[in-house]
């Protein structure tokens, strides 16, 4: 099939010049009342961003041998609480103003909250013990950290507009505390064990297209934790996940486990959802005491599946499970099969809610490459960024254009036909590489759902601009 590539320009965005980061030597440089009120005048304006810029200018002048002169008033230029001052602190003030939040301090605010907006990233401490098996101690709130492997034996940690490379030869051990943090491994390689221990609540860890050379071990925190083993991930040996305080979510999709899967829920309302997974030995699943849930679809276990739990209150829903032996308690409650893709999106906030219906085609990838989803309906009409709606009712409702070097995802694009609108016949889909940005290969995964069930999918790596993925096809009803 011939088609013409349409020229698509990238929107221009605000860029911040990277100035030298200045490590704070002493004193409290973050305003305890409102971290964005850098001049302490009880409001947040563009002048607060200017305070940061002037501070950096004085410090850079001092580093060059100029007389910086004393500051005439108390200022608080460290807006993100990372114990250093950089252009990022000015950008955070600007983002606060753009978001249109209330910029006036409230004297009647909670004595413990101090008027600080919930959800802003705060790094309280970060300690890295380097060596063949690096250990990382982290404390913070609402911080997003992305880990990649730019070269063999190196892990790159990206957070808060900064990056740090560490060498690794064997294990990686992470101890994290705080609230609302997100840790994503994307295309990373850990030669031996990956061990993560968490305290605090509402924290999440995700592995995409990541290889762990031995065991993956996760010990949960104070509740509402999330763990994702996503597409393209391979764990050479065992996966061990231990919940602690309940309301945890463990999701596995299009991943492989080289040996055993051990899952131990705890105090209830936990969810284990598995989709398109191979376990090369046993799967041992221990649900907790109250209202835990297991959803498993299209799972292959080479040996034994053993499921135990509270027969009166826990629930399971399984379909297309292949194993040598299956042992499970007789649960009174039949659960529902979960859409693991949407659960991952919700857990990590990977973009807007996607349109669903009779037919849904979804593309997911990470990195700053610009990929495009193309869907062809049964009448031959193609839906893409140049033709967002077809005559048959299909709609491209989510179209992402990442900014090179700035937006690393994960990203999603989505085409759907609402319930009761899709024609019968064969639907086709493929992925086009519009722009790799830095020429690094990009991993992708996409799928076609018909009436809510995945009937076709593909994942792989694209290595050059203009390269297309294989085409996948799915048929709905009887073609007329």
HUUR-V679647 format. One record per residue. N is the residue number from 1. SS is DSSP state (alpha for helix, beta for strand, coil for the rest). OMEGA is omega in radians with two decimals (NA if undefined). Layout:
# HUUR-V679647
n:N ss:SS omega:OMEGA
n:N ss:SS omega:OMEGA
This chain:
# HUUR-V679647
n:1 ss:coil omega:3.12
n:2 ss:coil omega:3.07
n:3 ss:coil omega:-3.10
n:4 ss:coil omega:3.07
n:5 ss:coil omega:3.13
n:6 ss:coil omega:3.11
n:7 ss:coil omega:3.11
n:8 ss:coil omega:3.13
n:9 ss:coil omega:3.10
n:10 ss:coil omega:3.10
n:11 ss:coil omega:3.09
n:12 ss:coil omega:-3.14
n:13 ss:coil omega:3.11
n:14 ss:coil omega:3.07
n:15 ss:coil omega:3.13
n:16 ss:coil omega:3.10
n:17 ss:coil omega:-3.12
n:18 ss:coil omega:3.07
n:19 ss:coil omega:-3.14
n:20 ss:coil omega:3.05
n:21 ss:coil omega:-3.11
n:22 ss:beta omega:3.14
n:23 ss:beta omega:-3.11
n:24 ss:coil omega:-3.11
n:25 ss:coil omega:-3.09
n:26 ss:coil omega:3.04
n:27 ss:coil omega:3.11
n:28 ss:coil omega:-3.06
n:29 ss:coil omega:3.06
n:30 ss:coil omega:-3.10
n:31 ss:coil omega:-3.10
n:32 ss:coil omega:-3.14
n:33 ss:coil omega:3.09
n:34 ss:coil omega:-3.04
n:35 ss:coil omega:-3.12
n:36 ss:coil omega:3.12
n:37 ss:coil omega:-2.99
n:38 ss:coil omega:3.12
n:39 ss:coil omega:3.01
n:40 ss:coil omega:3.13
n:41 ss:coil omega:3.07
n:42 ss:coil omega:3.05
n:43 ss:beta omega:3.13
n:44 ss:coil omega:-3.13
n:45 ss:coil omega:3.08
n:46 ss:alpha omega:3.10
n:47 ss:alpha omega:3.13
n:48 ss:alpha omega:3.02
n:49 ss:alpha omega:3.13
n:50 ss:alpha omega:3.09
n:51 ss:alpha omega:-3.14
n:52 ss:alpha omega:-3.12
n:53 ss:alpha omega:3.12
n:54 ss:alpha omega:3.11
n:55 ss:alpha omega:3.13
n:56 ss:alpha omega:3.13
n:57 ss:alpha omega:3.11
n:58 ss:alpha omega:-3.11
n:59 ss:alpha omega:3.10
n:60 ss:alpha omega:3.08
n:61 ss:alpha omega:3.11
n:62 ss:alpha omega:3.13
n:63 ss:alpha omega:3.14
n:64 ss:coil omega:3.09
n:65 ss:coil omega:3.12
n:66 ss:coil omega:3.12
n:67 ss:coil omega:-3.09
n:68 ss:coil omega:-3.13
n:69 ss:coil omega:-3.11
n:70 ss:coil omega:3.03
n:71 ss:coil omega:-3.06
n:72 ss:coil omega:3.14
n:73 ss:coil omega:-3.13
n:74 ss:coil omega:3.10
n:75 ss:coil omega:-3.10
n:76 ss:coil omega:-3.01
n:77 ss:coil omega:-3.11
n:78 ss:coil omega:-3.02
n:79 ss:coil omega:-3.10
n:80 ss:coil omega:3.02
n:81 ss:coil omega:-3.12
n:82 ss:coil omega:3.07
n:83 ss:coil omega:3.01
n:84 ss:beta omega:-3.14
n:85 ss:beta omega:3.14
n:86 ss:coil omega:3.12
n:87 ss:alpha omega:3.11
n:88 ss:alpha omega:-3.13
n:89 ss:alpha omega:3.06
n:90 ss:alpha omega:3.14
n:91 ss:alpha omega:-3.14
n:92 ss:alpha omega:3.05
n:93 ss:alpha omega:-3.13
n:94 ss:alpha omega:3.11
n:95 ss:alpha omega:3.11
n:96 ss:alpha omega:-3.14
n:97 ss:alpha omega:3.14
n:98 ss:alpha omega:-3.13
n:99 ss:alpha omega:3.05
n:100 ss:coil omega:3.14
n:101 ss:coil omega:3.05
n:102 ss:coil omega:-3.03
n:103 ss:coil omega:3.13
n:104 ss:beta omega:3.11
n:105 ss:coil omega:3.12
n:106 ss:coil omega:-3.10
n:107 ss:coil omega:-3.14
n:108 ss:coil omega:-3.13
n:109 ss:coil omega:3.09
n:110 ss:coil omega:-3.11
n:111 ss:coil omega:-3.09
n:112 ss:coil omega:3.14
n:113 ss:coil omega:3.07
n:114 ss:coil omega:3.13
n:115 ss:coil omega:3.13
n:116 ss:coil omega:-3.09
n:117 ss:coil omega:3.09
n:118 ss:coil omega:3.11
n:119 ss:coil omega:3.11
n:120 ss:coil omega:-3.11
n:121 ss:coil omega:3.10
n:122 ss:beta omega:3.04
n:123 ss:beta omega:-3.13
n:124 ss:beta omega:3.14
n:125 ss:beta omega:3.10
n:126 ss:beta omega:-3.12
n:127 ss:beta omega:-3.12
n:128 ss:beta omega:3.06
n:129 ss:beta omega:-3.04
n:130 ss:coil omega:-3.12
n:131 ss:coil omega:3.12
n:132 ss:coil omega:3.08
n:133 ss:coil omega:-3.06
n:134 ss:coil omega:3.08
n:135 ss:beta omega:-3.08
n:136 ss:beta omega:3.04
n:137 ss:beta omega:-3.06
n:138 ss:beta omega:3.02
n:139 ss:beta omega:-3.14
n:140 ss:beta omega:3.13
n:141 ss:beta omega:3.00
n:142 ss:coil omega:-3.12
n:143 ss:coil omega:3.07
n:144 ss:beta omega:-3.13
n:145 ss:beta omega:3.12
n:146 ss:beta omega:-3.08
n:147 ss:beta omega:3.10
n:148 ss:beta omega:3.06
n:149 ss:coil omega:-3.12
n:150 ss:coil omega:3.05
n:151 ss:coil omega:-3.13
n:152 ss:coil omega:3.11
n:153 ss:coil omega:3.14
n:154 ss:beta omega:2.98
n:155 ss:beta omega:3.11
n:156 ss:beta omega:3.13
n:157 ss:beta omega:3.11
n:158 ss:beta omega:3.14
n:159 ss:beta omega:3.04
n:160 ss:coil omega:-3.12
n:161 ss:coil omega:3.13
n:162 ss:beta omega:3.06
n:163 ss:beta omega:3.12
n:164 ss:beta omega:3.12
n:165 ss:beta omega:3.04
n:166 ss:beta omega:3.10
n:167 ss:beta omega:3.10
n:168 ss:coil omega:3.09
n:169 ss:coil omega:-3.09
n:170 ss:coil omega:-3.03
n:171 ss:coil omega:2.91
n:172 ss:beta omega:-3.11
n:173 ss:beta omega:-3.14
n:174 ss:beta omega:3.01
n:175 ss:beta omega:-3.04
n:176 ss:beta omega:3.06
n:177 ss:beta omega:3.14
n:178 ss:beta omega:-3.02
n:179 ss:beta omega:2.97
n:180 ss:coil omega:-3.13
n:181 ss:coil omega:3.12
n:182 ss:beta omega:-3.14
n:183 ss:beta omega:-3.09
n:184 ss:beta omega:2.99
n:185 ss:beta omega:-3.08
n:186 ss:beta omega:-3.12
n:187 ss:coil omega:-3.11
n:188 ss:coil omega:3.08
n:189 ss:beta omega:3.06
n:190 ss:beta omega:-3.00
n:191 ss:coil omega:-3.07
n:192 ss:coil omega:-3.07
n:193 ss:coil omega:2.91
n:194 ss:beta omega:-3.06
n:195 ss:beta omega:-3.12
n:196 ss:beta omega:3.09
n:197 ss:beta omega:-3.00
n:198 ss:beta omega:2.88
n:199 ss:beta omega:-2.99
n:200 ss:beta omega:-3.07
n:201 ss:beta omega:3.07
n:202 ss:coil omega:3.07
n:203 ss:coil omega:-3.10
n:204 ss:beta omega:3.11
n:205 ss:beta omega:3.11
n:206 ss:beta omega:3.05
n:207 ss:beta omega:3.06
n:208 ss:beta omega:3.08
n:209 ss:coil omega:-3.04
n:210 ss:coil omega:-3.11
n:211 ss:beta omega:3.06
n:212 ss:beta omega:-2.99
n:213 ss:coil omega:3.11
n:214 ss:coil omega:-3.05
n:215 ss:coil omega:2.90
n:216 ss:beta omega:-3.08
n:217 ss:beta omega:3.12
n:218 ss:beta omega:3.07
n:219 ss:beta omega:-2.97
n:220 ss:coil omega:-3.07
n:221 ss:coil omega:-2.97
n:222 ss:coil omega:3.06
n:223 ss:coil omega:3.12
n:224 ss:coil omega:3.06
n:225 ss:coil omega:3.05
n:226 ss:beta omega:3.08
n:227 ss:beta omega:-3.14
n:228 ss:beta omega:2.89
n:229 ss:beta omega:-2.95
n:230 ss:coil omega:-3.00
n:231 ss:coil omega:3.10
n:232 ss:coil omega:-3.12
n:233 ss:coil omega:3.13
n:234 ss:beta omega:3.05
n:235 ss:beta omega:-3.02
n:236 ss:coil omega:-3.06
n:237 ss:coil omega:-2.99
n:238 ss:coil omega:2.92
n:239 ss:beta omega:3.14
n:240 ss:beta omega:3.14
n:241 ss:beta omega:-3.09
n:242 ss:beta omega:3.01
n:243 ss:coil omega:-3.12
n:244 ss:coil omega:-2.98
n:245 ss:coil omega:3.07
n:246 ss:coil omega:-3.10
n:247 ss:coil omega:3.13
n:248 ss:coil omega:3.14
n:249 ss:beta omega:3.11
n:250 ss:beta omega:-3.04
n:251 ss:beta omega:3.06
n:252 ss:beta omega:-3.12
n:253 ss:beta omega:3.07
n:254 ss:coil omega:3.10
n:255 ss:coil omega:3.10
n:256 ss:beta omega:3.12
n:257 ss:beta omega:-3.00
n:258 ss:coil omega:-3.13
n:259 ss:coil omega:-3.02
n:260 ss:coil omega:2.95
n:261 ss:beta omega:3.05
n:262 ss:beta omega:3.12
n:263 ss:beta omega:-3.13
n:264 ss:beta omega:3.04
n:265 ss:coil omega:-3.10
n:266 ss:coil omega:-2.87
n:267 ss:coil omega:3.02
n:268 ss:coil omega:-3.13
n:269 ss:coil omega:3.06
n:270 ss:coil omega:-3.14
n:271 ss:beta omega:2.94
n:272 ss:beta omega:-3.14
n:273 ss:beta omega:-3.04
n:274 ss:beta omega:-3.09
n:275 ss:beta omega:3.05
n:276 ss:beta omega:-3.01
n:277 ss:beta omega:3.03
n:278 ss:beta omega:3.05
n:279 ss:beta omega:-2.97
n:280 ss:coil omega:3.02
n:281 ss:coil omega:-3.05
n:282 ss:coil omega:2.97
n:283 ss:beta omega:-3.11
n:284 ss:beta omega:-3.04
n:285 ss:beta omega:3.12
n:286 ss:beta omega:3.04
n:287 ss:coil omega:-3.02
n:288 ss:coil omega:-2.97
n:289 ss:coil omega:-2.96
n:290 ss:coil omega:2.95
n:291 ss:coil omega:2.98
n:292 ss:coil omega:-3.00
n:293 ss:beta omega:3.03
n:294 ss:beta omega:3.04
n:295 ss:beta omega:-3.09
n:296 ss:beta omega:-3.12
n:297 ss:beta omega:3.08
n:298 ss:beta omega:-3.09
n:299 ss:beta omega:3.08
n:300 ss:beta omega:3.08
n:301 ss:beta omega:-3.01
n:302 ss:beta omega:3.12
n:303 ss:beta omega:-2.94
n:304 ss:beta omega:2.93
n:305 ss:beta omega:-3.14
n:306 ss:beta omega:-3.11
n:307 ss:beta omega:3.09
n:308 ss:beta omega:3.11
n:309 ss:coil omega:3.10
n:310 ss:coil omega:-3.01
n:311 ss:coil omega:-3.07
n:312 ss:coil omega:-2.98
n:313 ss:coil omega:3.11
n:314 ss:coil omega:-3.13
n:315 ss:beta omega:3.08
n:316 ss:beta omega:3.02
n:317 ss:beta omega:-3.09
n:318 ss:beta omega:3.09
n:319 ss:beta omega:3.09
n:320 ss:beta omega:3.09
n:321 ss:beta omega:3.14
n:322 ss:beta omega:3.13
n:323 ss:beta omega:3.11
n:324 ss:beta omega:3.06
n:325 ss:beta omega:3.09
n:326 ss:beta omega:3.05
n:327 ss:beta omega:3.11
n:328 ss:beta omega:3.03
n:329 ss:coil omega:3.10
n:330 ss:coil omega:-3.09
n:331 ss:coil omega:-3.12
n:332 ss:coil omega:-3.04
n:333 ss:beta omega:3.06
n:334 ss:beta omega:-3.10
n:335 ss:coil omega:-3.14
n:336 ss:coil omega:3.03
n:337 ss:coil omega:-3.07
n:338 ss:coil omega:3.02
n:339 ss:coil omega:-3.02
n:340 ss:alpha omega:3.13
n:341 ss:alpha omega:-3.13
n:342 ss:alpha omega:3.09
n:343 ss:alpha omega:3.09
n:344 ss:alpha omega:3.12
n:345 ss:alpha omega:-3.13
n:346 ss:alpha omega:-3.08
n:347 ss:alpha omega:-3.08
n:348 ss:alpha omega:3.12
n:349 ss:coil omega:-3.04
n:350 ss:coil omega:3.06
n:351 ss:coil omega:-3.04
n:352 ss:coil omega:3.03
n:353 ss:coil omega:-3.05
n:354 ss:coil omega:3.06
n:355 ss:coil omega:3.13
n:356 ss:coil omega:3.11
n:357 ss:coil omega:-3.11
n:358 ss:coil omega:3.14
n:359 ss:beta omega:3.10
n:360 ss:beta omega:3.11
n:361 ss:beta omega:-3.03
n:362 ss:beta omega:3.09
n:363 ss:beta omega:3.08
n:364 ss:beta omega:3.06
n:365 ss:beta omega:3.07
n:366 ss:beta omega:-3.10
n:367 ss:coil omega:-3.09
n:368 ss:coil omega:3.08
n:369 ss:coil omega:3.09
n:370 ss:beta omega:3.07
n:371 ss:beta omega:-3.14
n:372 ss:beta omega:3.07
n:373 ss:beta omega:3.09
n:374 ss:beta omega:-3.14
n:375 ss:beta omega:-3.13
n:376 ss:beta omega:-3.08
n:377 ss:coil omega:-3.08
n:378 ss:coil omega:-3.14
n:379 ss:coil omega:3.10
n:380 ss:coil omega:3.12
n:381 ss:coil omega:-3.06
n:382 ss:beta omega:3.08
n:383 ss:beta omega:3.07
n:384 ss:beta omega:-3.08
n:385 ss:coil omega:3.10
n:386 ss:coil omega:3.13
n:387 ss:beta omega:-2.94
n:388 ss:coil omega:-3.13
n:389 ss:beta omega:3.12
n:390 ss:coil omega:3.09
n:391 ss:coil omega:-3.13
n:392 ss:coil omega:3.07
n:393 ss:coil omega:3.10
n:394 ss:coil omega:-3.08
n:395 ss:beta omega:2.94
n:396 ss:beta omega:-3.04
n:397 ss:beta omega:3.10
n:398 ss:beta omega:-3.14
n:399 ss:coil omega:-3.01
n:400 ss:coil omega:3.03
n:401 ss:coil omega:-3.11
n:402 ss:coil omega:3.06
n:403 ss:coil omega:-3.09
n:404 ss:coil omega:3.06
n:405 ss:coil omega:-3.07
n:406 ss:coil omega:-3.02
n:407 ss:coil omega:-3.02
n:408 ss:coil omega:3.02
n:409 ss:beta omega:0.13
n:410 ss:beta omega:-3.08
n:411 ss:beta omega:-3.14
n:412 ss:beta omega:2.92
n:413 ss:beta omega:-2.98
n:414 ss:beta omega:3.01
n:415 ss:beta omega:-3.13
n:416 ss:beta omega:2.93
n:417 ss:beta omega:-3.10
n:418 ss:coil omega:-3.11
n:419 ss:coil omega:3.12
n:420 ss:coil omega:-3.08
n:421 ss:coil omega:-3.01
n:422 ss:coil omega:3.06
n:423 ss:coil omega:2.97
n:424 ss:coil omega:3.11
n:425 ss:beta omega:-3.05
n:426 ss:beta omega:3.09
n:427 ss:beta omega:3.13
n:428 ss:beta omega:3.13
n:429 ss:beta omega:3.02
n:430 ss:beta omega:-3.11
n:431 ss:beta omega:3.12
n:432 ss:beta omega:3.09
n:433 ss:beta omega:-3.13
n:434 ss:beta omega:-3.10
n:435 ss:beta omega:3.10
n:436 ss:coil omega:-3.14
n:437 ss:coil omega:-3.07
n:438 ss:coil omega:3.10
n:439 ss:coil omega:3.07
n:440 ss:coil omega:3.08
n:441 ss:coil omega:-3.13
n:442 ss:beta omega:3.09
n:443 ss:beta omega:-3.10
n:444 ss:beta omega:3.00
n:445 ss:beta omega:3.07
n:446 ss:beta omega:-3.00
n:447 ss:beta omega:3.02
n:448 ss:beta omega:3.04
n:449 ss:beta omega:3.04
n:450 ss:beta omega:-3.09
n:451 ss:coil omega:3.05
n:452 ss:coil omega:-3.09
n:453 ss:beta omega:3.09
n:454 ss:beta omega:-3.13
n:455 ss:beta omega:3.08
n:456 ss:beta omega:3.13
n:457 ss:beta omega:3.09
n:458 ss:beta omega:3.03
n:459 ss:beta omega:-3.12
n:460 ss:beta omega:-3.09
n:461 ss:beta omega:3.08
n:462 ss:beta omega:-2.95
n:463 ss:coil omega:-3.10
n:464 ss:coil omega:3.09
n:465 ss:coil omega:3.13
n:466 ss:coil omega:-3.13
n:467 ss:coil omega:3.10
n:468 ss:beta omega:3.01
n:469 ss:coil omega:2.95
n:470 ss:coil omega:3.10
n:471 ss:coil omega:3.05
n:472 ss:beta omega:-3.06
n:473 ss:beta omega:3.07
n:474 ss:beta omega:-3.10
n:475 ss:beta omega:3.09
n:476 ss:beta omega:3.11
n:477 ss:coil omega:3.13
n:478 ss:coil omega:-3.13
n:479 ss:coil omega:-3.10
n:480 ss:coil omega:NA
